[in-house]
């Protein structure tokens, strides 16, 4: 339920509030402990992420699994960092 609420808030967040550098810091502090950067560089045909919306959903779902209390802004910043650094999906 919490992940559904976080996802709804995340999708409602305006794009202008995204902070790539903050997202990178959050990713490095909280996400790299469980997986490594190369996971985002795998063959695109094997990726679950094909759109920016799917990336946001994946970030929110993975964040919910950590038990860490991320805000909607945190999730949006992490998604922004991943999009700019790895996925390069259209907005």
C-alpha positions in Angstrom: 0.0 0.0 0.0 2.8 2.4 0.9 4.5 1.8 -2.4 1.2 2.6 -4.3 0.9 5.9 -2.4 4.6 6.7 -3.1 4.1 5.8 -6.8 1.0 8.0 -7.1 2.9 10.9 -5.5 5.9 10.2 -7.7 3.9 10.3 -10.9 2.3 13.5 -9.9 5.6 15.3 -9.2 6.3 18.0 -11.7 9.4 17.4 -13.9 11.0 20.8 -13.0 11.6 19.6 -9.4 14.0 16.8 -10.4 17.6 17.0 -9.1 19.9 14.6 -10.9 22.9 15.2 -8.5 20.7 14.6 -5.5 19.4 11.5 -7.1 23.0 10.3 -7.7 23.9 10.8 -4.1 20.8 8.9 -2.9 21.4 6.1 -5.4 25.0 5.8 -4.3 24.1 5.8 -0.6 21.1 3.5 -0.7 21.0 1.5 -3.9 24.5 0.4 -4.7 24.6 -1.8 -1.5 22.3 -4.3 -3.2 23.2 -4.0 -6.8 25.8 -2.5 -9.1 25.7 0.1 -11.8 26.1 -2.4 -14.6 22.6 -3.7 -14.0 21.4 -0.5 -15.8 23.7 -1.2 -18.8 22.4 -4.6 -19.7 21.1 -5.4 -23.1 18.0 -3.2 -23.6 16.0 -6.1 -24.9 16.3 -7.7 -21.5 15.3 -4.6 -19.6 11.9 -4.1 -17.9 12.3 -0.4 -18.5 11.3 1.0 -21.8 9.6 4.3 -20.8 10.2 7.0 -18.2 7.0 5.9 -16.5 8.3 2.3 -16.3 11.6 3.6 -14.8 9.7 5.6 -12.2 7.6 2.5 -11.3 10.7 0.3 -11.0 12.5 2.9 -8.8 9.5 3.1 -6.5 9.0 -0.7 -6.3 12.7 -1.3 -5.6 12.8 1.5 -3.0 9.8 0.0 -1.2 11.7 -3.3 -0.9 14.6 -1.7 0.9 12.6 -0.6 3.9 14.1 2.9 3.6 11.7 5.8 3.8 12.1 7.6 0.6 10.0 10.7 -0.2 8.3 11.2 -3.6 11.0 13.8 -4.3 13.8 11.2 -3.4 12.3 8.7 -5.8 11.9 11.2 -8.6 15.5 12.4 -8.2 16.8 8.8 -8.3 14.8 8.2 -11.5 16.1 11.4 -13.0 19.7 10.4 -12.2 19.2 6.9 -13.7 17.5 8.3 -16.8 20.2 10.8 -17.5 23.1 8.5 -16.7 21.9 5.2 -18.2 18.5 5.0 -19.8 18.1 8.3 -21.7 14.4 7.8 -22.2 12.2 10.6 -23.7 10.3 12.8 -21.3 
